[in-house]
Amino acid sequence: MIRNLLIFSFLCLFSFALQAQISENLYAYYTFDDCTANDNIGLANGVPLNPINCVCGLKGQAVKFDGTQVIQLGDDNSGLNNTIASDEFTLVISLLSSKSNSAMTVFSIVEDCDSYGFELVYNPAASRFTLNIRSQTEQRIINFDSDPNACWQQIAINRLFNRVECVVNGVLKHTEKWTLNPNFKSLGFPKLGGGGCAGITTARFKGLIDEVKVYNRILSVPNSQLVTTNVVNELDDHFQVIFTGQSYGVEFITNCTPNVNWTPTNGVSDPKANVVDLSPTTTTKYSVSNSYEGCTQVDTILIKVLDESSINCEKLLLPNSFTPNGDGLNDDYGISTTYAIDGECRFEIFNKYGGLIFATSEPTGRWDGKIGGEFAPPGVYLYKVRYGCSGSKYSTAGSVNLIR
């Protein structure tokens, strides 16, 4: 059985990096893990309108909002309202709601429909967020897309003077700019689940809210992307090659009790489990769905099955070019036919002068197009691979064109 240890290690390192980002300039943090709305790091404790109903969340526990619950965050002495309406801040909220629901107020810091401040509205049915901002000079209505393929929506609202950025699940969705720095300081308290115009132009929120963070300095876009990409409700791998008779272990990552279904079920060790061994006899694309709190999310993995006797050990395949420009396509470089390697491996890349610039002993290791953390110049680079296959040792060499 093959286990995806490399990806698991990456996720652990990613989680560590994420935790490191939480504390810097963090003014208030609500985890709801103790089934209260207390601020975990400061004095801006929340006050719920009704007793809190906590359920399994994105991480630990979350608050379940039923359309009547509203939680006021902080009071006159906490300074939270001044922080969230200041010239520089970042607000992070994670939420889940049934995609049958229409427009609902997630967050509000306005006294009423005519006062200064802003509101975050979510319309799951339309896969859209709306940020209503009322300043002393105008009202701005900012619409941006949710992540239509995900149940959990992790949002970051960044404000730095005359610029507002909206990030959802690690993707920058919208940037809004003003000619002058708008003043939308509010006399109201920040509220989750309602407040402001809720009940007038929108409904109060129905669904789950978790992991609410307020930073008193703006997070950069990369850091905003980092804190809104908790891995949840998805597979830890999406493609793998195995030989006939082998199996591959894969996990559907979820914080909550899984309610999963695998299709097809052939070759699945347990079609109702989130951690399974896949043992198809032919190349198969598996689909797994998970339903929770009225929302269903689907992910897929392709398992390619090869006959080991058909492997040509002398023909290791590597692309002849790649484009590390950050667009998510062909951004790194490595061995394509890693399944042929079953022994030692040494993959090296050299510049045109013969200087070693990248090396790995992992068949799945890939070069990101950087040298010492800096972008490598475009041009031709050389590679060399020494590897084991079917009990014998082989080597190959060639060139790759780095295109920017």
N, C-alpha and C positions, 0 to 999 in steps of 0.2 A: 504494500500500500504506500502510495506517495503522499507526503504531507507538505503543505505549502508553508514551510518554516520561514522562508525569506519574506513573504508578505506579512506573516504574523509579526516578525521582528520589526518590519517597517511600521506597522500599525502601533506597536509599542513605543517606538521612537517618536512617531508622530504625536501620540498621546502625551508623551513627556514634554515635547516642544509646546504643545497646546497649553499644558498646565503652567509652563514657565511664563506664558503670555498673560495669564489671568491676573496676576498680582500687580503688575506695573500700572500705576495711575488709576487703579480700581477704587472707586468711591463707595459703591454699594453693590452687594452681591446677594441674590435671593436664589437659593437652591431648592427650597421647599422640602428638603429631604427629611426634616423632622416634623413635617405636616403643619408647619407654621409659616407665617410670612415674615419672619425675622430676618434682618440684615445680618449676614454671616460675618461681616468684617467691620461694620460701623454702627451708627446709632439711628439709622433710618429705617426702623422696623415698620413693617406693613400692618395696616389695620383692616381686616376683612369685614365686609358688611354682614356676611353670614358665616356660620361655622365652616371651616375649610374641609373640603372633601378631597383627600389626596389619593392618587393612584400611581401606578408605575409610569415613569416619565422617560424623557430622553436620557437622563442620567439620574439614577436614584428615583425619587418621587417627584410628581408634578401636581399642580392644582387643577382639579376638574371644575370648569366653569359651566353652569347650567343655564345661563341666560338671565340669572338674577344676581349672581355674585359679582361684587366689585371690591377690589383691594386698593386702599389708599396707601401709597408708599411714602413714609416719612411724615414729619409734622413741621411746625414753625421753627423748631430748634435744630432740625437735621440738616438744613441747607440743601436738601436734595432737589427741591423745586428750582432753586437758583442755579444749581449745577446743570440740570437737564435743559434749562432755557438759556444757558449762557452762550457766549460766542464760540466756545470750543467744548465739545463733548462727543462721546460715543455711547449709544444705547443699543444693547444686545438683548433680543428676546427670542426664545424658542417656543414654537406652538404647533399644535396639531388640531385639525378640525375636519369633520366630515365634508366631503366635496359636494354634498347636497345643500350645504348652507349657503346663504347669500351674504350681503355686506354686513359686517359686524365690527364694532369698535374693540380693538385689541388694547390700545394704550391711548391715554389722553392726558394732556396737561393744559386744559382750558377751563375757565369757570363756567362758561356757557357758550352757545353757538356764535356769539358776537364778540367774544373777548379774545385777547392775544394768546398765542400758544400754538400747539400743534396736536394732531390726532393721527394715529395709525389705524387704518381700516383694512380689514382682510375680507375678500370675497372668494371663498374656495371654489364656488361653482364657476366663476369666471377666471380662476387662476390669476388673481390680480390683487395687488396691494395698492392702497391710496394713502398718501401722506398729505393731509390738509394743514397748511401753515398759514396762520393769520398774523401779520405784522402790523405795525402802526401805519403803513402806507398801502398795503395790498394783501390780497389772499392768493396763495399759490396752491394749486391742486396738482400733485405729482403722482402719476400712475406708473407702476412698474410691475413686471411679471413675477409671479411666484415660481417655484420649481414644480412643474406639473407632474413630474414623475416621482415626487417624494411626498410622504405623509408629513413628516416633520419639516417645518419651515424654520430655518435659523436665520434671523434678520439682524443686520447691523445698520444703524442710522448714524452716519458720521456728519458732524457739523464743525466747520472751521470758518468763522466769519461769514463771508458771502458765498460759501460753497457747502452743499449738502450732497452726500453720497449714500446710495442705498445698495446694500449687499445682501444677497439671499443664497444660502447654502454654498458659500465660497465663490459666488459669481457677482461681479459688479454689474448691477442691473440699470442704474441710472445715476447721473450726476447733474445737479441743478445749480445754476449760478445766478447771482444777482449783481447788478451794476454796483450797488452800494450795500453795505452790511445791514441786513434787515434786523430790526429789533422786535422779537416776538417773546419777550419775557412775560411770564404769566403770573397772575396772583393766585392761580389755582394750584392744587396739589396734584402730583402725578398719580394716575390711577390705572390699574390693570382691569380689563374686562368691561369697562364702561366709562361713565363720566362724560363731561362735555355735551356733545350732541347725541349721545347714545339714547335711544328711545324716541328721538325726534327725526333725525335723518338716517340713522342706522340702528341696528339692534345691538343689545349687549352680547358679549362674546359667548359662544358655546364651543367647548373643546378643552384642550389641555394647554397650560402655559408652564414653562419650566426654564431654568437657567437664565434668569434676568440679571443683567450686569449694566452698571453705569460707570463710565470712565470720565474723569474730569479733564482729560486730554484726549484729543482725537487719535484714534488708532489709524495707522497707515492702511491703505487698501490691502496690501499683502497680509497684515496682521488681522484685519477685519475678515479677510477670507479664511485665515487660519482658525479664528474662534467661531466661525460659523460652518465648520466642516467636521463636526463630530460624526464618526462613522456609525451609522445605525440603519437597520432595515435594508441591508444589502449584503450580497455575497462577498466573501473575502478574495474571490478570484472569479474571472469571467472567461478564461480560456486555458485549456491544458491539453497536452498530448500524452497519451499512454500507449503502451503496447498491449496486444491482445492478452487477456487474462489478468491484467493489472487492475487495481482500483485507485481512486483518488479521493482523499478526504477534503471536504469543503464545509464551510460554516456560513449560515445566514445569520449575520450579526444583529442581535436585538437585545435591548436591555430588559425587555419584559417577557413574560411567559409566552413562548411562541405559539401561534395559531397558523401553522404553515401547511401548504399543500404543494407537493412536487408533481410535475407532469413532464414527460410520461413517468410512470412508476417503475418501469423495467430497469433493473440495475441499481435501484435506489435502496439502500439498506433499511431505511425507515421513512416512508413518504410523509409522515407526520412530524418528523423531527427537524430541528434546525441545524444539527450537526450530523452529517451523513457521509457514507462512503458510496461513491458512484462507480459502478462496474459495468458499463455498457459493452456489448459485444461488437457494436458498430459505432461509427461516429454519430453522436447524439447531442442535440441542443436541449438542455433541461431548463424548465421554467419553475420558479418557486414564488408563491404568493403568501403574504402574511397580512392578516386582518386584525386591526386593533382600534377600538374606540371609533368605529364607523368609517375607517379609512383603510383601504387595501393597497399594498405596494407590491410590485412584481419585479423580479430580477431574473437574469438568465446566465447560464454558463454553457459554453460549447466544449464538449470532450471529444477530441479527435483520436480515433483508435487506429493504430498502425500495426502491421505485421512486422515483427522484429527482423525476420529473415529478409525483408525487402529493403532494409536500411543500407545505403551506400556509405560506408564509413569514410571513404576518401573524398566525399563531396559534401563538405561543410558549407552551408550557405550563409553569406553576409551581404547586406545591401551595398550598392556601389556609391550611394550618396545619402545624406540626411540634412534636415533643415531645422536646427535648434533655435527657433524664433519664438517659442512660447505659445504657439497656437494650439498645442495639444496634439498635433499631427506630425509624426516622424521627427520628434524632438530629441531623441537620443539614438545611440548606435550600439548594436551588439549582434550576437549570433542568432540567426533565425531558427536554425535546426538544432536547438539545444537538446532535443530528445535523443539525438544520436550519441551524445556524450554520456558515458557511464563510468568513467574513471577520472583520473586527474585532469585538470584543465588550467591553462595559463593563457589569458587573453591580454594582449598588449597593443598599445597604439603609440606610434612615434611621429614626431614632426619630420619635415623634409631633410633635416640635418642629422637624423638618427637619434635624437633625444627622446627618451621615454617620457610620455606625458600622461599615460593612463595604464593601469594594470589591475587585473582582478583574477582570482582563482575560482570565481563562481561562474558557471556556464551562463547563468541568467544576468550576470553583471553587465551594465551598459554605461557608455560614456555619454555625459550630458553636454558635450561640446565646450567644456570649460577647462582652462589650465590654471591651477592655483586659485580657483574661485572666480577668475576673470574669463570673459567670453574669448574663445579662441578665434583667431582671424580666419576668414574663409580661405579655402584652398584644398590641396590634396594632402592627405595624411596616410601613413602606412600602418598596416596591422599585421600581427603574427599571432597564430593560435597553436598551442600544443595541447593535445587532448587524447583521452583514451576512448576506445570504441570497440565493443565486442571482444575485449581482452587484449587488444593490440594498441600500440601507440602511433599517433599520427601528428602531422603538423601541416599548416597551410599559411600562406601569406598573401597579401594583396594591398590594394589602395582603396581609399574612400574619399569622396569629394564632400567637404563641408560647405554648404551653401547658406548664405544669409540674405 
